[in-house]
Amino acid sequence: MLSGTTATVAVICEKKLFISHVGDSRAVLGFIEGNEVKPRVLCRDHKPTHSGERKRIAKKGGQVRKDQDDLCHRIYHRGKPYPGLNMSRSIGDLVATSVGVISQPEV
């Protein structure tokens, strides 16, 4: 009820790379530039501070806030100390789904 998971899947099909993800499990591709291996981020984390994510959460009665001792914004039931999730998409967190957290991946 109070915990879930994130997921990132990468598939190569006919020389095309497809990435599907939920949450904050990031896909990063390493590529060689000169004598260095450099990172290229392939997807964005699902954070509650992103405009569309925040709107969905607010519409469902959730609240996005950053508490005094916190490093990141979290999702709560309005006026409650839970669920406190720091991502706007997750798989399996049933309490968080009631305040707009979804499991639909971005591809």
VEXDREN-2710 file (C-alpha; in Angstrom, 1 decimal):
% VEXDREN-2710
k/r/px/py/pz
1/MET/0.0/0.0/0.0
2/LEU/2.7/2.5/0.9
3/SER/5.6/1.5/-1.4
4/GLY/6.1/1.1/-5.1
5/THR/8.9/1.0/-7.6
6/THR/10.3/2.7/-10.7
7/ALA/11.2/1.2/-14.0
8/THR/13.2/1.9/-17.1
9/VAL/13.2/-0.3/-20.1
10/ALA/15.4/0.2/-23.2
11/VAL/14.8/-1.8/-26.4
12/ILE/16.7/-1.7/-29.7
13/CYS/14.5/-2.6/-32.7
14/GLU/15.6/-2.2/-36.3
15/LYS/18.4/0.2/-35.3
16/LYS/16.0/2.4/-33.3
17/LEU/16.3/2.8/-29.5
18/PHE/13.0/2.9/-27.6
19/ILE/12.9/3.9/-23.9
20/SER/10.0/3.6/-21.6
21/HIS/10.2/4.8/-18.0
22/VAL/8.2/5.5/-14.9
23/GLY/9.6/7.4/-11.9
24/ASP/13.2/8.5/-11.4
25/SER/15.1/5.5/-12.8
26/ARG/17.1/7.4/-15.4
27/ALA/18.4/6.0/-18.7
28/VAL/21.8/7.4/-19.7
29/LEU/23.8/6.5/-22.8
30/GLY/27.6/6.7/-22.7
31/PHE/29.2/7.9/-25.9
32/ILE/32.8/8.5/-26.9
33/GLU/33.8/12.0/-27.8
34/GLY/37.5/12.3/-28.5
35/ASN/39.3/10.4/-25.7
36/GLU/36.4/10.7/-23.3
37/VAL/33.3/8.8/-22.5
38/LYS/30.5/11.3/-22.0
39/PRO/26.9/10.8/-20.7
40/ARG/23.7/11.6/-22.6
41/VAL/20.5/11.6/-20.5
42/LEU/17.8/9.9/-22.5
43/CYS/14.7/10.6/-20.3
44/ARG/13.6/13.0/-17.6
45/ASP/12.8/12.1/-14.1
46/HIS/9.1/12.2/-13.2
47/LYS/9.2/14.9/-10.6
48/PRO/6.1/16.6/-9.0
49/THR/7.6/20.1/-9.7
50/HIS/7.1/19.6/-13.5
51/SER/4.1/21.7/-14.6
52/GLY/1.8/18.9/-16.1
53/GLU/2.6/16.5/-13.2
54/ARG/1.9/19.2/-10.6
55/LYS/-1.4/20.1/-12.2
56/ARG/-2.6/16.4/-12.3
57/ILE/-1.6/16.0/-8.6
58/ALA/-3.5/19.2/-7.6
59/LYS/-6.6/18.1/-9.5
60/LYS/-6.7/14.8/-7.6
61/GLY/-6.4/16.7/-4.2
62/GLY/-2.7/16.2/-3.7
63/GLN/-0.2/18.8/-2.5
64/VAL/3.4/19.3/-3.7
65/ARG/5.6/20.8/-1.0
66/LYS/9.1/20.9/0.2
67/ASP/9.4/20.6/4.0
68/GLN/12.0/22.6/5.9
69/ASP/14.5/19.7/6.3
70/ASP/13.8/18.1/2.9
71/LEU/16.1/18.2/-0.1
72/CYS/13.3/17.8/-2.7
73/HIS/9.6/18.4/-3.2
74/ARG/7.3/15.6/-2.3
75/ILE/3.6/14.7/-2.8
76/TYR/1.2/14.6/0.1
77/HIS/-2.5/14.3/0.8
78/ARG/-3.5/17.9/1.3
79/GLY/-2.6/18.8/4.9
80/LYS/-1.4/15.3/5.8
81/PRO/2.2/13.9/6.4
82/TYR/1.8/11.1/3.8
83/PRO/2.6/9.6/1.4
84/GLY/5.7/11.9/1.0
85/LEU/6.7/10.5/-2.4
86/ASN/9.3/12.5/-4.3
87/MET/8.3/11.4/-7.8
88/SER/5.0/11.9/-9.7
89/ARG/4.9/8.4/-11.4
90/SER/5.4/5.1/-9.7
91/ILE/4.3/1.5/-10.0
92/GLY/2.4/-0.1/-7.2
93/ASP/2.1/2.7/-4.6
94/LEU/-1.7/2.5/-3.9
95/VAL/-1.8/5.4/-1.4
96/ALA/0.0/7.8/-3.7
97/THR/-2.4/6.9/-6.7
98/SER/-5.2/8.5/-4.7
99/VAL/-3.5/11.9/-5.0
100/GLY/-2.5/11.8/-8.7
101/VAL/0.6/9.6/-8.9
102/ILE/0.2/7.5/-12.0
103/SER/2.0/4.4/-13.4
104/GLN/1.7/5.4/-17.1
105/PRO/5.2/5.4/-18.6
106/GLU/6.6/7.9/-21.0
107/VAL/8.1/6.4/-24.2
END
